[in-house]
């Protein structure tokens, strides 16, 4: 297991690193948030231990950067250590994504227990994810009959539950789907020569993912249409979409998504309501006027595709 320890106090850093090394961990040191972020990107650690007050980039800035990332860095367990943290500040940092906060001078026995607890928790999540991804990858490979060897490289040779890479699963599944896409054609399968609104919406969302592999973009319009079609998909299924689902589905920071949702509400595209069963949960839906216009656009597009292609 690899741990990155970030602290501008060389003595405190050495004490923690020596303790972890004695317990068998591979330890990487950094003296501030900037060098720590570089080490995290390079080493892909299993856990991070970080001081709060540091020059150049402090611990709070580093935590925010990691939690807002769109890759595996965002889920690495993060333990704060600090000699200047009161109860209110601890609560605030836990709310913002820290996994634990320990006071300096650090109780090494307590730190060891926290490290083990977080790693065991990640192992449970990894075991579950691995089992689910094994099933998905196997099903996709068999269903598309691609013979891309999903099971052999990813299921049979996993040294431990934490060694597997979600990216490898995703890349293999995408490869299978892309091969099928090239072999069979791009639009979803149709029944009796017709295409449903759900087919069209799912096709848009799939193509949005495909476009991301071709070019990175921060275009606000692109994000707006992704949010619109995610909400439209939920409404086609007779549901309103929780805002929390949009945070998980859209590849942007929470603050960016909130700003975009507010803009779409101002333009009469989205409505926001509270869940009747859970007043704390906010639900997003299309306004009646915009929904009518969007469905007319979808129906016109489907008619054109059926006329020209089917």
C-alpha positions, 0 to 999 in steps of 0.5 A: 500500500502506498501513502503520500504524506504532505507536511511542511514541518520536516520533523513531523513528516519524518515521525509519521513516515518512519511510523508508516514505513515500520508498518510496511507501507510504501511512503512518499513525502512532500513538503507542500500542497503543490509538490504533494499534488504532483506526487499524487498524480505520479504515484496514484497512492492508496491514501493521503495524510496532509497538514492543513497550514502549508505554504504555496498550497494549503491542505484545504486547497489540495482537498478541494482540487482532489475532490473536484477532479474527474478521475480516480484522485477524487476518491483517495482517502484523505486524512488531515493532521493539524495543530490549529483546528477547532471542532467547527473547523473539523466538522467543516472539513469533514463535510467538504470531503476529508475522511478524518482529522487528527490533532498534532502532535499526532497519536501514532497508534490512532493514526495507524488505526485510521489508516487501516480503517480507511484502507479496509473501507476502500477495499470493501468498495473495490471488491464490490466494484470489481464484482459488478464490473466483472459481470458487466464486462463479461456480459458486454463481451458475450452479448456483442460476441467480440472476443476481446478477452474481457475476462482474461486480462482483468478478472484472472490476473488481479493480484488483490482487490485494490490492484484492478483499474476501473479505467481498464474495464471502461476501456475494454467495454468501450472497445467492445461497443465501438467494434460493434458500432463499426460493425453494425452501424451507429443508431440503436437497434429498432423494432418494427422499423421504428425508433422511440424517443428513449432510443433517441435520448440514449443515442444522444447521451452515448454520442456525448460520451463518444465526443469526449474521447475525440476532444476535451471541451469546457463549452457551456452549451455542451454541458447544458445539453448534457444536463437537458438530455439527462433530465429528459431521459428521467422524464421519459421514464416518468421520473424527476431527476435528483440534483445529486444524480446530475452531480454524479453524471455530468463531468464538471465541478459541483459549482459549475453544474449548479451555475448551469442549472440556475441559468437553465432555470432563468431561461425557463428550461428547468424547474426545481422542486422539493421531493415530497418524500424527502424535503431535503432532496431537490428534483429537476424537471423540464418546464412544460413549454420547453419539454413540448419543444424538445419532444417536437425536435426529437420527433422531427429528428426521428422522422427524418432518420426513419425516412432517410435511413430505415 
